[in-house]
Amino acid sequence: MKNQYIAYCGLNCETCEARIATINNDDLLRKNVAESWSKLNAVEITPEMINCTGCRMNGPKTPFCESLCPIRQCALKKGIQTCGECPDVKTCEKAQMILGTSDEARRNLGL
C-alpha cells in the first residue's frame, strides 16, 4: 500500500484531527478533539493525549491507537500492512467496527 496514512482499518490518518493537531502543534485543536472524543467515547481524554502522527507511521500515538485499538493490535500481530491484506477481513468482528460504517475505509482498503 502506497499511502502510509491509511490506517490498518482503512481510515485516513492524514485527515484525523488528532494528527492535524500534532503536526501543527495546535493546542486549541487538541483541546477541542479531547472534549469531542471524551463525549463520544464516554471516557476522559485530555488534550495531552492528543498526539499522533498516524497509525502506521513512526512517532507518537494516542493512547487508544498505541495500545488499545484491537484492529491495530491484530494487524501488528499478523504482520500485515492493513486489514485489506487479511483473508478474514469480511467476517472479522474487529474490522467491521470500522468497515461496517465507513464506505471510505472500505474503498481505502480496496474492498
N, C-alpha and C positions, 0 to 999 in steps of 0.2 A: 504494500500500500504506500503510495507516494506521499499523501498528506499526513504528516506526523501529528497534526492537530485533531485528527479524527480519533476519538476515544475508543477503547475496547468495545464499548456498547454501540458505537456509531454516532454518538452525539459529537458536535463540532466544538472542541475546546476553544478554538480561536474566537468564537462568539460568546463564550461564557463570561459573565460579568466578574466572576472571581479572577479569571485570568487577566481580563482587561484592567481591573483594579490593581493587580500585581504588576503588570508590565508598565503601567502608567504611574505607579506608586500613588494611587488616588485613595486617600483615606476616607473621603466622603462617600465614594462608591463602596468601599469596604464596609462602612457603617450601614449603608442602605441595603447591601446584599445580606449582611449579617441579620439585620432586622427582618427582611423578607424571608430568608431561609429559616430563621427561628420560628416564625409564624407558620410557614409551610410544613415544617417537619416536627413542630411541637417539641422542640428542644432548644436549649440555649446555645446560640452560636455567636461568638464575639467577633468584632472586627479584626482582632489579631489572628483569628483562624482563617481569614480570607486572604490566603496567599497560595497561589497555584499557577504553575507555568503550563499545565496541561497534563492530562492523564498518562500519556505515553512519552512525555518529554522529561529530560533531566531537569531537576530543580524542585522547588517546594511544591507541596500538595496540600489541599485542605485536609483536615483530619479524616473526613469521610473518604475522600478519594485515596488517601495514602493507605489506610489500613482497614476501613470498614466496608467499602464497596465490594459486595460479593462478586460482581461481574469482573472487576479488575483483578481481584484475588484469584479467581478461577482462570482467567486468561494468562496471568503470570505463571500459575502452576502448570498450565498446559503448554506454555511457551509459544503462544500464538500472538500475532500482531493485533487481531481484532476477533470478535465473535463471528465475523463473516467467514473466517477460516475453519470454524468448528463444525464438524458434521452434525452435531446435535443442536445447532442454533435454533432451528424451527420448533423444537419441542422443549427447549431449555426454559425452565421457570425463571431463572435469574435473568436471562437475556430478555425475556418477554416483559419484564418490569419496564423496560425502555421501548423495546421494539413493538410491544403491543399498543403503544400510544403515540409513537413518533414515526411518521412517514419519512421525515428527513433522515433519521437514524437508519432506517431500513435501506433507503437509497444510498447513503454513505457506505453501507456495507455490501452494496450490490445485491440486496435481497428483494 
